[in-house]
Amino acid sequence: MPSKTAPPERPPEALLDLRKRIARAERSGADVAEARQHLLTALLTFRARRLEEMKGYLLKATASVDLAERARREEGLRRRLWALKESGADTDRQVAAEAALGRGALEEAEAALGGVTKKKAARRSPIPRRRAPLLGASEAALSFEPGSYQILLASPLPSGGIRVLDVRRGEVSAGGGEAALEETVVAALRSLRPRPRKVHVALPHDAHVLATVTLPPLPPKERPQALRWKLAKLCAFPQEESLLASRTTSVPGSVLGLMASLAVVRKAVGMVERAGLPVGRILAPGQSLACLLPPGPAQEARALLQIGRAGAQLYVFTGGEMTFSRDLGVGVQHWLEVLGTPISSTRGTVRLSDAQAREVLERFDISASENLVLADGTSLNDKDLMSLLRASVERLQDALSRSLEFAAGQEGGTPVARVFLCGEGAALHGLDRILSARAGIPVSVLPLPREGEPLLPVDALAASLFAASGKDRLLDLIPSAARTRATLARWGSGALAAGLLVTALFGGLALLARSERPGLQGRVRQRQEDLKKVEGTVEEINRDLKVRKTPPPAGDPPAFAILRALGEVLPPDATVQGLSLEMPKGERPRLLLDIARGVEGAEGEGVDVKEVLSRSPLLGSVEVEPPGSTHPGLTRYRCGLAMEPLP
């Protein structure tokens, strides 16, 4: 008799109920991809009779779907709040709902917005209909430092600006450490709705150095080491564990260098990737904040002072180039600490809490003589507050004045005409007037775009990343996608030139893939899209060749052989940015290569490109063109092809 197999055991009710709940959440628009993954793993562990593991994955799936449903609910409440703002009515309800959302109290926010129905909101405001086509193009920006972070979610506008969709700010207590900050940032990124296409990141101030230095005439292979040696004098982290990027400036012999801690870059990338999002650009604050400066005269020197939690950074820009930077050493954390000193009030001598100290910095005007009454009714004397803040404010005044004088006295320096404030400390009322009186030049708060959610000076760095995301000349430690540009001269018939174009695209992508740093999520999808486009181009050219049936001229070397030879000998950190041919009569054809070296620290650093090109049997003599013969940052090599002279 045939043996009877035991019927499969029915999954537990908890697993089945959770599957139904995930399906309902997905129909309501919640992002339940992570919850589904945990549910599938729980089902597999159940079939393998690993019940303890199944319980753990069930808990993870339940927590994930809870988070997804809460995010969907919060997104709906924010849309209703937005519609209420656009209608211009019920200001008190707006304030109550916004405060409740800021605390994460969704029930209170829902109660405050209970009178606004979806139908009424859609009739009063065109925002839901206008936002619909922009949601898919949203991007996010992240800036963080010890103890705090800012996240902006925005979408680009046709006018070139941005539409701010969401603002997330957060703090972590001093005892929480870096691990608590990372977990908080990851959770905030996961809860962004709509999901951004990519996340741009600003480097923390204490984890990078951005400076303009002058280098003596050196061989190309010695310049990176000389730049690293000069920047190492300015950084507080080990230069052996750092990334380096540089580009030439408009001043001959001057180089803008960026050195960043490799550990911090990995931490920033890890936070974004753990949230399931791709990384866009990783930029230094100095160069991204410059993109928000208002237009001014071309050669006017302007300064930007960012007062953050840990310190204040001064940047001076002349003609769009950063010419000076310095850490002034006074940050908001120092102000919060001195405000924790016992102080006299109407309720006797009190010690302000952290929340009360932050309220003082947000509401107290240090340029006026007026007492401050806190939200809990505590009245503080303005002279007592000034006695606590005076020492640090005067220190900031002196440091700013001396730094501006030093910047103007440098070789080629220009007196600064205006200073802009941003960062958390720029919210201190009257600080601009005090600094202006001491420095003798206008000082004002940096204007920020206010399309959508309101922005504060603390959001300036995150907002500047959107303005900087489309600028190619900014030093980016991790490019968002591989790019290749090849310029081909006419070689033989049109069919052969088209074939060489396709092979140049393949060769450029291969060289860039070798020089890229692995392990970054989100770049695989971009690479696949690029390859699909190239495959489509190959098919079109193959069809065109079949129709024309035009063979390449006899005696010309195959395009694939040349590019294969280049791919075999070039070091991994070299990228072909330009490729063209010279076909002089009576002489051998010459191949012109414009090559850029990648991020220092990549495999192949220090390899002489001229030497490795000379080893190829398809190339004859190799000469290096003098600087200025091509674009800045590129080196042109003139290579003779091993073939007979043209008639």
N, C-alpha and C positions, 0 to 999 in steps of 0.2 A: 504493500500500500504506500502511496506517496505520502511523504512526511508533511505534516502541517506546520507552517511557520507561524510563530506568534504574531498577532497583529501589533502594529506599532503603538506604543503607549501614547495616550492623548497628552498634549502639553498642559501644564498647570493653568488654572483659571487666571492667575495673575498675568501670565504671559499673553494669554488670549485677550484679556481686558486691555492690556497695554497696547496691543496691536490695534484694537478698535480706536483707542484714544489717539494714537498717532495718526491713524487715517482721518479722524475728524479734524485734528489740528492741521493736517496738510490741506484738507479741503477749505479750511478757513484762511489759508494763506500763510501759515507759519512755516519757518524753515526747519524741517524735521529730518534733514539728511543724517545728522550725527546720531539722532535718536534711533533712526532705522538701522544704522550700522550696529549700534549696541544691541538692538533687539535681535538682529540676525545672528550676532555672536552668541547671545543668550540661547537662542534656539539650537545652535550647533552644539553648544556645551551640554544642553539638556539631552540631545540625542546621544552624546558621548558619555552620558551618565556622570558628568562632573557637575553635581548639583550646587556645590558651594560656589564655584565659578559662575554658574548661571545666576545665582542670587546677586552677585556683585555686578554683573552686566545689566541685570534688571534695574538695580538701583541707579546705575549710570544712565540708562535709557530714560528712566522716570525723571531724573534731574534734568536731563537734556530737553525733554519735551516740556517740562515746567518752565525752563528758561525760554524756550521758543514761544510758548503761549504768552508768557509775560511780555516778551519783546513785541509780539504782534499786538497785544493789548495796549502797550505803551505807545506804539506807533499810531494806533487808531486815536488814542487820546491826544497825542501831539497834533494830529491833523485836525481834530475838532477844535483844539486850542488855536491853531493857525487860522481856521475859518472864523473863529470868534474875534481874533485880532483884526482880521481884514474887514469884518463888519463894522468895527469901531464902536461897539456897544459893550456894556457890562464890564467896565474897567476893573471893578473890584473882583469879579469872578475870574478875570484873566490873571490877576495877581495871585489869587488864591490857588488857581489850578497850576500856574507855572511854579509856584513855591512847592506845591505838593509833588509835582513831577520831579523837581530838583531833589527832593528827599527820597524819591522812590515810592511814595505813598500813593499807589494807583487808585485805591478806594476813595481817598479824599479828592483826588483829581477828578474822578468820575462823578462824584457827588457835586463838585463845583461846576462841572460841565453838563450836568444832567438835563438842563433845559434846552440844549442845542441838539436837535436831531440831525441825522445825516442829510435828510431831504432839505431841511431848512438851510443847513450850512452850504450845501451845493447850490442852492438858489441864490444865496446872498453873495457868495464869493466865487470867482472863477479859478481859485487856486488849485483845487483838485484836478480840474480839466487841464490847466496849464502845466502842472507839474508832471503829468503822466508821461509825456515823451522825454522828460529829463531824467527820470528815475534810473533808467538803464545806463546812463552815462555818468553816474555819480562816482566820485573818487573821495578818498579820505586822506587826512594829513595828521601826523602824530608828532608832538614835541614833548619831551619828558626830561626831568632832572630829578635829583634825589628828593623824594617826598611828594612830588606832584606831577601831573600830566595834563595835556590839553589835546582833544581830538575834534577835528572839524570834518563834517560830511557835506560835500558841495557838488554841484554839477556846473559845467561850463555854460556860459550864455553866448549867443551869437555875437554880441557886442564885444566879446573878449574878456568880460568879467566873470564872476562866479555867483551862483545862487546858493547861499548857505542853507542846507537842509536840516542840519542838526549840530549841536555843540555839546561836547562832553568835557567836563572838567572834574578833576578828582585829586584827593590828597591821601597820603598814607602816613600814619603816625611814625615818629622817629624810631620806635621800637620794632616796627614791622620789618624793616630792612628792605633790600632789593627784591627778595623773593615775593614779598607782599605787593610791591609796586608792579612787578611783572604780572602776577596773577590778576591784579585789578585792571591793568591795561588790556590783557588778553580778553577778560570778560567784557570790557567796554567795547572792544573791537568786534567781538562776536555778536553783540546786541545791536549793532548799527543796522538800520533799515532805511532805505533799501541797501542791499549788500553792495559795497563799492567794488569797482573793477580792480583797483590797486590802492596801495597805501604809501604815501610819501612820508619820509621820516627825516627829522632834523636831529643832527648830532648834539649831544649835551655839550655844554661849554667846557667842562673839565676833561673831556675825552677827545679833544682835537685841537689842532693848531692850524690857523689859516693866516698866512703872512706872505708879503711880497719881499723877495730878497734879490740881491744882485750877485750874479755869478761871474767869475772871470772866464776868459776864453778857455774852454776845456774840450777834450774829445767827447763825442756824444756818449760813449759808454761810461764816462766818469762823471757826467753831470748829475744823474740821479743820486749817486752817493754823496756828492758835494751838497746837494739840496737837502738830503736827509740829515747830514751832519749839521747844517745851519739850523734847520727846524728843530733838531733834537735839543738845542739849547733853550728852546722856548716851551717844550712840553714837559709834563710831569709824569708821563707814563713811559714804560720801556720802549725805546725805538725799535728794539729787535722784534717786538710783537705788535707791529703797526702796519697800516696801509698808507701808501703814498700816491698822490696824484698831483699833476702839475701841468701848467700851460704857460706859454710865453705871453707877455703883455705888450702894449704898444710902445713901451720904453725899451730901447735896445739893451740887451743884457739883463733885463729884469724878468723874473719868473714868479708867478703866483703858485705857491705850494700849499697843499693840504695834507697833513699827517693826522691820522686818527687811530685810536686804540682798536686793535683787531678784536679784543674781547667784547668791547662795547658794541661794535658793529654786529658781531655775531648775536649778542643779546637782543639788539633791536630787530634784526632779521628773524630771530627765533620767536619773539613776541608776535610778530605779524603772521608768521607761518603757522604758529599754534592756533591762531584764530581762523585758520583756513583761508587766508587772503594772500594774494601775490604782492611782492614789494615793488614799488615804483622807483623812486629815486631816493638816495641817501645823500643829503647836502649839508654843508656847514651853515650855521645861522647867518654869518656875516654876508655871504653872497646871496642867500635867498631873501633876507630882509631888505637888501638894496633894491629889489624889484618892486617894493611898495613905496619907495621914495617918490614924492610928487615931482613932476617935471620942473626943471630949472635950467639956467644957463649951462652951456656945454662944459666949460672949464671952471665952473664954480665948485669949491670944496664944501661938502656938507657932511655932517656927522650924524651918527645914529647911536643912541645910548639905550641899551636894553638892560633893564634892572630886573633880574630874575630872582628865584628863591635863594640860590647859593651865592650870587655875585652880580656885578654890573660889568657889562662889556661895551667898550667904545669902539666904533668903526668909523673911519674917515674915508670918504669916496670923492675922487676927483675925476671928472670926465667919464663917469661910469666904472672906473677901476678903483679897487680898494687899495689905498696907499698907506694906511696905518691902522693898527688895532692894539688894544691894551685892555687888561683886566683891572678895573678900578677897585675891586675888593669889597664893595658894600652891597649887601643883598637884603632881600625882604626878611630872610630868616633872622638876621641880626636885629632888625627892627622888632620883630615879634619877641625875641628874647629880652630886649631891654624893656619892652612894654610889660613883661611879666614881673618887673620889679614892683614892690609894694608902693602904692600911690594913694594920696588923700582924695576923698570923695565926699559927697553928701551923706554917705553911709559909713563914714569913718575910713580908716586905712584898709584898703582892699588890695588883693592881688588879682589882676585881670586874668581870666581864662583865655585859652587859645581863640575861642570864638569871639570874645570881647576884644582881644587884641587885633584880630582881623577886622572887626567892625570899626575900630579906631582908624586903621589905615585906610579904610574905604570911605569914611565920612569926615575925618578931621582935616581941616584946612590949616596947614602950617604957616601960611602967609598971612593969616588974619588972626585977630585977637577976639576969640569967641569960645565960650565954654561948650563942651560937647555933652549931650544927654544921650546915653545909650538906649537901646530898645527896651531894656529891663528897668529903665528909670534912673539908673545910676548917673549922676552928674559929675563930670571931671573938669577940673580947671585947666584952661589952655596953657597957662604958664607951667604947670606941673607936667603936662604932656610934652611941651617944648623942651623942658629940662631933660627929659628922657631921650628925646630924638635929636637934640641939638648936636651932640658930639658926632654921631654918624652922618648927619646931613652935612655938617661942615666938612667932614672928611671927604664926602662925595664931592662937594663944591671944589675943594682944593685939588683933588685928584683930576677932576674934569678940566679945570683951568690950566693946570700944569701940563696935562696931556695935550690939550689943544695948542698950547704954546710950543711944545716939543714937536708936534706934528708939522706945524707951520715952519719951524726952524730947520727941518730936515732938507737935504739937497733936493731941489725941485719941489719943495712943499709950498702949499698955498694956504693963506689964512682961511679958517672955516667961517662960512657966512651964516650958517644956520644949523641948529641941533634939533633932532627929533627924538622924542622919548617913546619907548614901548616897553612891554613886559609887565609883570605883576606890580612892580614898584611905581610904574607910571600912573597908577590909579590914585596915588597919594595927592590930594588936592593941594594946589599951591606950589608943588615942587618945581613946576616949569618956571614960575615967576621968580622963585628964589635962585635957581640956577642961572636964569637969564640975567638977573641983576649982578651976579658975581662974575659970570663969563663975559658980559658986555655984548652979547649977540642974542638974537631971538632964539628962544627955546619953546617948543610946542609939542603936544602929543601927536604921534604919527597917526594920520587919518586912515581909517580902516573901512573896507567895503561893508555895507550893512544891508545887503540884499537878503531877505529872509530873516533868520534868527539874529538877534542883536549880538554884536561882538564887543568884547572889552579889550583894553590894552594887553591883557595877559594872553589873548588869542593871536597876537600879531605874528609870532613866529610860525604857528601852524597855518595862518592865512597866507603868509608869504610863500609857502611851499607850492600853493596853486599857481601863483604868478610866476614862479621859477620853473615849474614843471616843463614848460615848452621851450626853454632857452638851452641851446646846445653848448654854449661856451662855459657853462657853469661846471665846476669840478664835481663829478658824480662818482662816488666810490664803487657803486654797483649799478651799472646801466640797466635800464628796464628792458631793453631788447637789443639784439644784435643788428648793427647797421653796416652796410657796405656800399661804397660808391666807387664805381669804375668808369673811367673815361677812355673810350677806345677810338683810335684813329682808323681811317679806312684801310682795310687790308684785303686786297684781292677783290673778289666779287661780294655783292651784298649778302649772299647766303653764308659765306664764310665769316663775315663780320657778325652776323646774327648768331651763328654758332659760338663764336668767341665770347659774345656777351653772356650767353647762357652759362658757358663754362666759367667765366669770371664770377658770376653770381654763386655758382656751386663752390668754387675755390675760396671766395671771400667768406661764405658761410662756414666752410670747413676750418679756415684759419681762425675765424672769430670763435668758433666752438671750442678750439683748442686753447684759446687764451681766456675764455670765460671761467669764472669760479663756479664749481659745481655745487649742487645741494640747495639751490634756490627754487622754491616752488613758485609756480605761476609763469616761469619762463619756458617751460616745456610746451605749453599751449601756444605761445607766440612763435616758437621755433617750428611747430607743426604747421601753423598757418603760413609761415614764410615758405616752407618746403612745398606746400600745396600750390602756392602761387608760382613757384619755379617749375614744378611739374607741369602746370598748365601751359607755361611759356614754352617748355620743351616740346610738348605735343603740337602747339601751333607751328613752331619752327620746323618740326619734322614734316608736318603736312605741307608747309611751304616748300621745303626742299624736294619733296616728291613731285610737286607740281612743276617746279622750275627745272629739276634735274640738272643743276649746275654744279659740276665737280669743282673742288678747290684747285687753284693753280698748281701746276707741277713744281716741285722743289720747295714749296712752302712747308715749314714744320707744322705738325698738327697742333691745334690749340690745346687739346687735352694733354699732350706731352709737355708743353711749356708750363701749364698750371700744375700738373702733377709734380714736375720738377721743383716748382716754387714751394708747394705744400710739403715736399720731403725735406727741403733744406732750411726753410725759414724756422726760427725759434717760435715756441708757442705764444710768446707775448708780443709778437709782431703781427700787425694787421695791414693788409694792402688796402689803402684808401683811394688810390688812383692808379690806372694802368693804361698806357697808350703806346703806340708804335711810331717810329720814324722810318720812312722808306726812301732815303736819298738814292738818287741814281748813281750807279757806279760804285756804291759802297754797300757794306753789309747792313741789313736792317738792325735797328737798335730798339730795345725795350726799355721804356721809362716806367719806373715803379716809385710811387709815393707811399712810404711806409711810416706808420705810427707805432710807437712802442706802447704796450699796455700798462696796466697798474703795476707799480713796482712790488716785488714780492712774488709775482707769478713765476711759474717754471720757465726757464730760459732766460732769466734776467742776466745781463752782462755779456751775452753772446754777441759777437761782432757780425752784423748783417752782411757787410761787404765781404768778409772772409767766407761765410757760408755760401753766398751767392757764387763766388768764384769757383767753388767745388763742383757746380753743376756742369755736366758735359754739354748741355744745350746752350749754355751761356759762355761767351768769350770774356773779353775784358769788362771789368766792373769799375765804374767811377762814381764818386759821391759828389753831387752838385753842391755848390756853396749855399749857405743859409740865405733865404729870401727868394730862392728860385721856385718855391711852392708855398702852400699855405703854412701859417705858423703851427708848430707842433709836429710837422711832417718832414721827413728827410727823403730827398729824391736820389735814386740810384739809376745811372745810365748803363745798361748792360748790352753788349754786342751779342747778336744771335749767331750761333755756329752754323752758318749757311753761306752759299755762294753770293757774291755781290749781285745786285739787281742790274739788269741791262739798261 
